[in-house]
Amino acid sequence: MSLRVLHIPGQRYDAAKGLLDLDPVTAFLEDFEPGRGQLTLVCWGRAWTHFWGAMGDGVTLAEFVGQASTGYIVHKLMLPLDVMLKRAGHREERWLTQIVEALKIELNRAAIARVEGKV
C-alpha cells in the first residue's frame, strides 16, 4: 500500500471563471494494490471519499483520477451525500467539481516535475 498526500492551494472567487472561494484542500491518494485505490479530499472540515476496486490493470489512483472525467469523480465522491440527503445540493456539486479540477492540476504538475527530475 502507498499513501500520497497532496496539498492544493486555496483559490479566490472569480466570477468570470466561475470559481467559488476555495480554502486549501488536502488530498489523500491511497493505492492498496495496482488497480485498487481510495481518494479522500478534505477541505475546511468537510471530507469526501470513494474507493475504486477496479481501475484497470496496473493503474495507480493518480493516473485514474487524471484520466477520468471530473463529473465521474465528483459523482462517486457525492454518492454518500445522495444517500444521506436524498439529493446533494448544486452548490456542493459546484464546490466539489472545483476541488477535483484543482486536484487534477496538482497531479499534472507533480507528474511533470517527476519527468523533469525535480522530485
C-alpha positions in Angstrom: 0.0 0.0 0.0 1.2 3.5 -0.7 -0.2 6.8 0.5 0.3 10.1 -1.3 -0.7 13.4 0.2 -1.2 16.5 -1.9 -1.8 20.0 -0.6 -3.9 22.1 -3.0 -3.7 25.8 -2.5 -6.8 27.9 -1.9 -8.5 29.8 -4.7 -10.2 33.2 -4.7 -13.6 34.0 -6.1 -13.6 34.7 -9.8 -17.0 35.2 -11.4 -15.5 35.3 -14.9 -14.0 31.8 -14.5 -17.0 30.6 -12.4 -14.8 29.9 -9.4 -16.0 30.0 -5.8 -13.8 30.8 -2.9 -11.9 27.6 -2.1 -9.9 27.0 1.0 -6.8 24.9 0.8 -7.6 21.2 0.2 -5.7 18.1 1.3 -6.0 15.1 -1.0 -5.1 11.6 0.2 -4.5 9.1 -2.6 -4.2 5.5 -1.3 -3.1 2.8 -3.6 -3.9 -0.5 -2.0 -2.5 -2.5 -4.9 -2.4 -1.9 -8.7 -5.9 -1.1 -9.9 -7.4 -0.6 -6.4 -7.4 2.7 -4.5 -9.2 5.3 -2.4 -9.4 9.0 -2.8 -10.2 11.3 0.2 -10.5 15.0 -0.1 -10.6 17.3 3.0 -11.5 21.0 2.8 -12.4 23.2 5.8 -13.8 20.4 8.0 -15.6 18.7 5.1 -14.5 15.4 3.6 -15.4 13.2 0.6 -14.1 9.8 0.0 -14.5 6.9 -2.5 -12.9 3.5 -3.1 -12.4 2.1 -6.6 -11.8 -1.6 -6.7 -11.3 -2.0 -10.5 -9.5 0.9 -12.0 -7.6 -1.2 -14.6 -4.6 -3.4 -14.6 -1.6 -1.7 -13.1 -3.3 1.7 -12.9 -2.5 4.0 -10.0 -5.1 6.2 -8.4 -3.3 9.3 -9.5 -3.4 8.0 -13.1 -7.0 7.0 -12.9 -8.2 10.4 -11.4 -6.1 12.2 -14.0 -7.8 10.3 -16.9 -11.3 10.1 -15.6 -13.8 12.8 -16.3 -14.3 15.4 -13.5 -18.0 14.7 -13.5 -17.5 11.0 -12.9 -15.1 11.6 -9.9 -17.5 14.2 -8.4 -20.5 11.8 -8.8 -18.6 9.0 -7.0 -17.5 11.3 -4.2 -21.1 12.6 -3.7 -22.7 9.1 -3.5 -22.8 9.1 0.3 -24.4 12.6 0.3 -27.1 11.5 -2.2 -27.9 8.6 0.1 -28.0 10.6 3.3 -29.6 13.8 2.0 -31.6 12.1 -0.9 -30.2 14.9 -3.1 -27.0 16.8 -2.7 -27.1 20.5 -3.4 -26.0 22.2 -6.6 -23.6 24.4 -4.7 -21.9 21.3 -3.1 -21.5 19.8 -6.5 -20.0 23.0 -7.9 -17.7 23.2 -5.0 -16.6 19.6 -5.3 -16.1 20.0 -9.0 -13.8 22.9 -8.4 -11.8 20.8 -5.9 -11.5 17.9 -8.3 -10.3 20.2 -11.1 -7.7 21.7 -8.7 -6.6 18.1 -7.8 -6.1 17.2 -11.4 -4.0 20.3 -11.9 -1.8 19.4 -9.0 -1.5 15.8 -10.2 -0.4 17.0 -13.6 2.2 19.4 -12.1 3.6 16.6 -9.9 3.8 14.2 -13.0 5.6 16.9 -15.0 8.0 17.5 -12.1 8.8 13.8 -11.8 9.5 13.6 -15.6 11.8 16.6 -15.4 13.6 15.1 -12.4 12.5 17.9 -10.0 11.0 15.4 -7.4 
